[in-house]
Amino acid sequence: MGSSSKEDTASDGDTASGGASPSNDDGRLFSEGERVLAYHGPRVYGAKVQKVELRKKEWKYFVHYLGWNKNWDEWVSADRLLKHTEENLVKQKALDKKQGVEKGTKSGRSAQTKTRSSADTKAEKDDTKNNAAKGKKRKNESGNEKDNPSAEKLVKIQIPATLKKQLIDDWECIMENDKVLKLPRSPNVDEILSKYLELKTNKDGLISDSVGEILKGIRCYFDKALPVMLLYKKERRQYEEAVVDDISPSTVYGAEHLLRLFVKLPELFAYVNMEEETWSHMQQTLLDFLKFIQKNQSTFLLSSAYEDSDKVSDGKGKGKED
C-alpha cells in the first residue's frame, strides 16, 4: 500500500466513524445492508456492511469493498468506517488526491491486490486511457510535441498474490504494530539481484546483456527511489542512521523494500520513451524476477526480520538478524 499511514488520514480531530451517532439503541453505529466508506490502509473505499456482531463487548462489522473481490471482505471495528455522506465523500476524494491518485483510479490498492473481476479490469482499462490522455495534454502544454501514451498500457507488472499479501503484512507490521525492519537486511537488494543473475546464467548459459542492464537499472532506481517514495514515515529516522556517507541503500535494505519499488515502477516508467519490443522484454524480465523472489520468499522475506521501533531509538536496530 502507499507510504502514508492510516493515522495520517484521520486528522483534524475527525473520528473514523465520521461523527456518527448510534444507529440502534444497542450502540451499533452501522446496520446490516448499510452503504459506508471504509479505511483500508491509507485509503478509503466504498463498502457495504453485510453482518454485524457484538464481540468482546465491541460491535464488529463484516464489510464488502464495492467493486473488489470478495476475498477482501473482512471484519472491522467502527473506527475503520465512515458514514456514506457528502461530507465524507469529499474527505475520501481529498485523501485520494493526497495519495496522488487520479480521479476514478484505484492504482494505490490495485498494485497490491488479489485478482479483480472482469468488470474491474474493464474499468481499469478505461482509467488507463483517461490517464494517458491527461499525460498527453500535460506534455503538449509544456511544449513537447511527442509523448509516450502507450507506456502505461505496456508496463503492467502483475505481482504474485503471495507477494501482495507480503506487502500488506509489511504495512501492518510498521504502521499498525509499530515495528521496523532490522538493518542491514540479509540478503540485501544487491545480493538478491546477484543471486538472480547467477541463476539465469547457470540455467540459460550466456545471459543476454539486456538482462544485466535491467538488473542494474533496478538497483539504480531502488537507490534513488528509496528515500523519496519507498519509506514509511516511521522508517525515516532509521534510514538517516543506517544510510550514511557513500553507503548505497541497496546494500542495507532487502526484499521488503524492493517489493515496494515494484509497486512504484509503473509510475516511474510512465513517460520513459522506449520501443515496444524493449518494453515487452523488460516486462517479461521483471515478472520472472518477481517469481524468483516468490520462490525464495521463505529466505528473502522473514517475519522475524521485524523488531519494535523503539529499539532503533536505543541504537539496537542496526544489527543483522541472528
Beta strands, then each sheet from edge to edge (+ up, - down):
strand 1: 35-40
strand 2: 43-55
strand 3: 58-65
strand 4: 74-77
strand 5: 81-83
strand 6: 179-181
strand 7: 306-308
sheet 1: 4+ 3- 2+ 1- 5+
sheet 2: 6+ 7-
end
